[in-house]
Amino acid sequence: WRVETLIAAPGLHAPMLPLYGEVTAPDALTVTAPLAGRIAARPVREGQRVDQGTLLVALDEADVQPALEQAEAQVAQRRAELANERVRLESDQAILARERQLRDTAQRQLERTRSLVGRNLASESDLDAARNELARMRVTVATRERAVNEHPARLERLEAALAEATAQLAAMRRDVQRSRAVAPFDAIVTRIQVAPGERVAAHSELLSVYPERGLELRARIPQRYQDELLDALAEERELAATAADGARFVLVGLAGQSDPGGTEAIFRLADGGQGLRPGRLLAVTLHRPAVPGSLPVPYSALYGSDALYVMDDEARMQRVPVSHLGEVVRDDGTRWALVSGAALEAGDRVITTHLPNAVRGLKVDPVAADEADAADAEARP
């Protein structure tokens, strides 16, 4: 049997893994309306590339300015109430001092009247009137003292109201600022849901943007490759996946959850891919970690996935067990299988012609590739 052979030269080769994944935009930002109002401007269109700081959408100032003025008025009112409470405290303290003096005077008047009654110089009605005046002044002093003692609680309540109004004013100023949404980064506009003149409710979604260079690819990795990818990530080795259009993605991690079919690998776009959009399905080839002592061979050299034949010194076929590691892409674009085996040594003549009757000890005749092609041509009718 005439067969082609190649000289084995095991070395360091990186197997390829074909993957199929979806392009995503994890850093996509959805712009929402902070307040209810009318859309005054929306100068961008679907799919447009915009620079950082470009105006995306704006609400009508006539809808947002009154709410801001109302919040400012609330703060002014709370400050006035707080100032009034301080003035009230000063007034209560001054009046309390005077009312205490009147109470003491009423107390002395009662004692004088009681003395006069004892000497029959005053009537019982005068004594009752003095008692009533003292009781009234005591009630007045107690009421004023309670007002003074309640000042810290009233002050705390008014300060809390002022703090609340100030926070509401800050939130309103923030919402007014956000009523003019600008691009936070160089981005692409998508999912436009409003038009100029349209009225929207608070928290309504208006449009979305995503960074042009922030795209990712999520592709499912078979479970048997998970450990080697995790090891590469732990050792900070860069693993790249390339698409047919030249887009290059770099492995950045694995998803937090998996299923029996495998785990999603997350690739960040590194180069190219100007035409990619979120949601696109993309075929890529992952360059797995390089394996020392591996050998690329044509698929025709494999028998099953665990053996190939080499030619011994007597030109006979000898079976060699190997492990199929994946595949590699040669410079001419052809895909070869990548194998390794303890019995495979440098200098072995690997038989690359696939023989349906291949058995150990079969006599073969090595030929060059062009001779084999000529022989095949002659054999064909």
Disulfide bonds with the S-S distance in Angstrom:
none
